[in-house]
């Protein structure tokens, strides 16, 4: 006999949000995720700058690190915040915002390859990886944004 309070169906039910609140949340998805991801990106850039200032290391590794880490964190935060803010269909929102990051990376890659800016291309690819990690973690339920999961991993 299962406890109704611990039943998976009960845990996944959320109280209904008023329509006007849902409308405001849908309007806030894009600006909110952009603002939050830009703040996270600025913090990551500052931490990378501080780490290079403290260590005094301006090697090729530090240059790649300074390009890769903030871009990956930005894309992860962009997708996660969009799914977190959305009042419904959080998995679908995560997939759509992951596709937005993919489109931005493809468009940027065209110009970066033409101008031979390989380090910036590496940073953009790390952003794509960050977005993919966010989408996969939200779809599989590893990252909780308050939704039902599509994919239920086998627990052993």
N, C-alpha and C positions, 0 to 999 in steps of 0.2 A: 504494500500500500504506500503510495507516494504522498508526501506532504504537499497540499495545494499551494502553500506559500513558496515552495522551492521548485514547483513545476516550471519547466522551461517556457511554457505558453504564458503563464502568469508573469514570469520575470520579464518577458519581452513586451508586455502590454504597457503602454504609456498613457497617462491622462491626456485627454483631447485638449488641444490648444485652440484658443479662440481664433476665428478666421482672420480678424484684423492683425493678430499677433503673427499668424502664419504668413500673411502678406508682407508684413514688415521684415520678418526673417528672410523670406525669399528675396526681397529687395536688398537686404544686407549681405547676401552670400558673396557676391563678387567684390564689393568694396571692402567688406570685412576681412575676407581672405587676403586681398591685396595689401591692406594696411598691416594686418598681423604678420604676413610673410615678409614685408619690407622691414618691420621692426626687428624680427628675428634675424634677417639678413644683416642688418646694421650691427646688431649685437655680435653675430658671428664674425663679421669683418673686423670689429673692434678687438675681439678676443684673438683673432689670428694676428692682427697688427701688434697687440701686446706680447704675444708669444714670440714674434720675431724681434721685437725691441728688447725683450728681456734676454733672449738667448744670443742676440746679435748675429743670428744666422741668416744670411741672404743667399743661400745656396739655391741650386735648381730645385731641390726638394721642397724648400720653403716656398718658392714661387708657385710650384704646382699645388702645394697644400693650400696656399692662400687663394688660389683660384677654384679649387675643387670643393673644399669644405663649405664655404658660404653658399655656393650655388646649389649644392645638394640639399643643404638645410633649408634654403629658400623654397625650393620646389616641394619638399616634403611638407613644410608648413603651409604652403599655398593649397595643396590638396587636402591636408588634414583639416585646416580651418574651414574650408568650404563645406566639407562633409559635416563638421561639427556644428556649424551655424544653420545649415539647412534643416527645416522642421520635419521633413519627410524625405523618403527616397535617398537616404544618405549614401548608400552604395553606388547608386546611379550618378549622384552628384560627384562622388570621388572619381568615378570612371570618366565623366565628362571633363572634369578639371585636369585629370591626368592627360586626356587627349588635347586639352588646351596647351599644356606644357609641351607635349610632343609637337604640336603645330608651331609653337614659338621656337623650339629648338631647331626644327627643320628649316624654318624661315631664316633664323640667325645663321645656321650652318652654311647656307648658300652664300651669304656675304662673307662669312669668316674664311671659308675655303678659297674664295676668289681673292681675298686680300692676304692670304697666307698667315692668318692669325691663329696658329695652331693651339696656343695655350688657352685662348678664349674658347676655342672649340672644345677642348678637354673640359673646361668649366661647364659649358652648356650640356655636354654629355653627362657630367656628374649630376646636373640638375634633372635630366631625364631619368637617371637611375634613382634619384631621390623621390621623384614622382611615382615611379613604378613601385618602389618599396612602400610608399604610402598607400597606393591603390591596393596592392596585394594584402597589406596588413589590415586594411579596412574591410576588404571583401571576405577575407578568411576569419575575421572577427578577432584577430590578435590585437588590434588597436580599437579600443572601445569608443565609439562616437554615439552610442545610444541607439542601436538599430539591431534588427535581426540580421543574421548572416546568411548569405546565399550558400556558401560552402561550409559544411560541417566536417572538420577534420576528425578522423577516427581516434578515439581516446583508448589507450591500452593500459 
